[in-house]
Amino acid sequence: MSKSNDLIKAIKDKGKSLEAEMSFFDHLEVLRWHIIRSVLAIAVFAILSFSFYDFVFNEVIMGPKNLDFWTYRMMCKVGDLLNLEGFCVQKIPFNIINTELAGQFMLQINSCLLMALALGFPYLLFEVWLFVKPALTDIERRSAQGFVVYASLLFILGALFGYYIVVPLSVNFLANVSLSEEITNQITIDSYLSTIATLTLGCGIVFLLPILVFILSKIGLMTPEFMRASRRYATVIILIIAAVITPTADVITLLTVSAPMFLLYELSIMVSANVKKKKLQAEKEFYKK
């Protein structure tokens, strides 16, 4: 009798393990299709960027090097309005060179992929949401319903801030640093492109801080009290991040980059406080029942 029970138990355990194994492989299959669709979306945006490469290269990539760039024109207007001497950008003294045989070809490929990544970022977030959504409860789905929209808006704002504020300030500062007249700035195209891409995409990712805090607050790893008590440490961390993002040593650029981060930190505290308030309200309603 005991052998019969052991056999039945073994069959049941085997069935459960097979079911769990199938569920695991089902999740892998779903993840595989999310990755395939994401890669296809990036490929479509890369082809689109390749089709309009003259605009991508001349207006987007080379824009911060030209004196008629929007930021430089605004700096000149502000300088004239406030009588700030030296605020207007008069020159960007460096030449861009290519030192590799396949350098210009790889420039076209890499720049198209970077443009595709920036343009396709909202769709990548949408694929992440579709993958995570089935594992959430109804309450969690409702609370995170605007995840893709809010995260996309924050990323776009961050990328625009990086491209129109951080990039031109960094390019202008670094180009005008001169230790000797004997040294001529000959910048490789790889260095120039990587600087613009790092600053632009880096700012876009940093601007996602409120979304990260929202998620951590939802799972109980972040509280508004902890964030308020950690302001002094957050200040140091923000300044370090700003120093890493901006490869410049001037205080103006550092403060310009760090100021939105301080605002984002305060906004994140408000987000965390709102999450906690809703949690407490839900608990009160539960215990009233």
Solvent accessible surface area in square Angstrom, and as a share of the most:
residue,aa,sasa,rsa
1,M,189,0.84
2,S,76,0.49
3,K,171,0.72
4,S,55,0.35
5,N,74,0.38
6,D,92,0.48
7,L,112,0.56
8,I,88,0.45
9,K,130,0.55
10,A,56,0.44
11,I,108,0.55
12,K,125,0.53
13,D,71,0.37
14,K,125,0.53
15,G,35,0.34
16,K,137,0.58
17,S,57,0.37
18,L,85,0.42
19,E,119,0.53
20,A,63,0.49
21,E,88,0.39
22,M,127,0.57
23,S,49,0.31
24,F,117,0.49
25,F,113,0.47
26,D,82,0.43
27,H,109,0.49
28,L,79,0.39
29,E,74,0.33
30,V,75,0.43
31,L,64,0.32
32,R,115,0.42
33,W,118,0.42
34,H,16,0.07
35,I,93,0.47
36,I,55,0.28
37,R,88,0.32
38,S,18,0.12
39,V,92,0.53
40,L,106,0.53
41,A,16,0.13
42,I,33,0.17
43,A,42,0.33
44,V,95,0.55
45,F,57,0.24
46,A,15,0.12
47,I,116,0.59
48,L,87,0.43
49,S,5,0.03
50,F,109,0.45
51,S,76,0.49
52,F,127,0.53
53,Y,31,0.12
54,D,109,0.56
55,F,125,0.52
56,V,5,0.03
57,F,54,0.22
58,N,76,0.39
59,E,101,0.45
60,V,36,0.21
61,I,8,0.04
62,M,32,0.14
63,G,5,0.05
64,P,0,0.00
65,K,46,0.20
66,N,63,0.33
67,L,87,0.43
68,D,100,0.52
69,F,18,0.08
70,W,117,0.41
71,T,8,0.05
72,Y,0,0.00
73,R,106,0.39
74,M,55,0.24
75,M,22,0.10
76,C,29,0.17
77,K,122,0.52
78,V,60,0.35
79,G,3,0.03
80,D,110,0.57
81,L,142,0.70
82,L,106,0.53
83,N,134,0.69
84,L,81,0.40
85,E,182,0.81
86,G,73,0.70
87,F,68,0.28
88,C,32,0.19
89,V,14,0.08
90,Q,137,0.61
91,K,126,0.53
92,I,18,0.09
93,P,56,0.35
94,F,16,0.07
95,N,81,0.42
96,I,45,0.23
97,I,63,0.32
98,N,59,0.30
99,T,96,0.56
100,E,102,0.46
101,L,190,0.95
102,A,53,0.41
103,G,3,0.03
104,Q,124,0.55
105,F,126,0.53
106,M,84,0.38
107,L,13,0.07
108,Q,48,0.21
109,I,63,0.32
110,N,55,0.28
111,S,2,0.01
112,C,6,0.04
113,L,88,0.44
114,L,53,0.26
115,M,43,0.19
116,A,0,0.00
117,L,72,0.36
118,A,30,0.23
119,L,84,0.42
120,G,0,0.00
121,F,33,0.14
122,P,36,0.23
123,Y,73,0.28
124,L,38,0.19
125,L,20,0.10
126,F,83,0.35
127,E,7,0.03
128,V,77,0.44
129,W,30,0.11
130,L,60,0.30
131,F,72,0.30
132,V,64,0.37
133,K,77,0.33
134,P,94,0.59
135,A,89,0.69
136,L,43,0.21
137,T,80,0.47
138,D,90,0.47
139,I,120,0.61
140,E,73,0.33
141,R,81,0.30
142,R,157,0.57
143,S,47,0.30
144,A,20,0.16
145,Q,139,0.62
146,G,22,0.21
147,F,38,0.16
148,V,29,0.17
149,V,90,0.52
150,Y,136,0.52
151,A,1,0.01
152,S,12,0.08
153,L,98,0.49
154,L,27,0.13
155,F,7,0.03
156,I,78,0.40
157,L,103,0.51
158,G,0,0.00
159,A,15,0.12
160,L,89,0.44
161,F,38,0.16
162,G,0,0.00
163,Y,27,0.10
164,Y,74,0.28
165,I,50,0.25
166,V,0,0.00
167,V,0,0.00
168,P,0,0.00
169,L,28,0.14
170,S,0,0.00
171,V,11,0.06
172,N,33,0.17
173,F,57,0.24
174,L,74,0.37
175,A,6,0.04
176,N,62,0.32
177,V,68,0.39
178,S,85,0.55
179,L,161,0.80
180,S,44,0.28
181,E,174,0.78
182,E,156,0.70
183,I,108,0.55
184,T,92,0.54
185,N,41,0.21
186,Q,85,0.38
187,I,57,0.29
188,T,46,0.27
189,I,10,0.05
190,D,68,0.35
191,S,52,0.33
192,Y,8,0.03
193,L,15,0.08
194,S,59,0.38
195,T,36,0.21
196,I,12,0.06
197,A,15,0.11
198,T,85,0.49
199,L,2,0.01
200,T,21,0.12
201,L,29,0.14
202,G,19,0.18
203,C,2,0.01
204,G,0,0.00
205,I,103,0.52
206,V,34,0.20
207,F,22,0.09
208,L,32,0.16
209,L,51,0.25
210,P,6,0.04
211,I,23,0.12
212,L,96,0.48
213,V,4,0.02
214,F,49,0.21
215,I,78,0.40
216,L,44,0.22
217,S,5,0.03
218,K,64,0.27
219,I,108,0.55
220,G,47,0.45
221,L,127,0.63
222,M,38,0.17
223,T,55,0.32
224,P,4,0.03
225,E,88,0.39
226,F,123,0.51
227,M,6,0.02
228,R,109,0.40
229,A,77,0.59
230,S,19,0.12
231,R,99,0.36
232,R,178,0.65
233,Y,141,0.54
234,A,11,0.09
235,T,52,0.30
236,V,85,0.49
237,I,96,0.49
238,I,11,0.06
239,L,62,0.31
240,I,99,0.50
241,I,66,0.33
242,A,0,0.00
243,A,53,0.41
244,V,118,0.68
245,I,17,0.09
246,T,1,0.01
247,P,65,0.41
248,T,21,0.12
249,A,93,0.72
250,D,35,0.18
251,V,99,0.57
252,I,114,0.58
253,T,1,0.00
254,L,50,0.25
255,L,101,0.50
256,T,40,0.23
257,V,1,0.00
258,S,1,0.01
259,A,50,0.39
260,P,21,0.13
261,M,9,0.04
262,F,64,0.27
263,L,129,0.64
264,L,13,0.06
265,Y,26,0.10
266,E,67,0.30
267,L,74,0.37
268,S,0,0.00
269,I,7,0.04
270,M,129,0.57
271,V,34,0.20
272,S,0,0.00
273,A,30,0.24
274,N,74,0.38
275,V,6,0.03
276,K,71,0.30
277,K,138,0.58
278,K,122,0.52
279,K,72,0.31
280,L,87,0.43
281,Q,98,0.43
282,A,58,0.45
283,E,89,0.40
284,K,134,0.57
285,E,91,0.41
286,F,140,0.59
287,Y,172,0.65
288,K,169,0.72
289,K,204,0.86
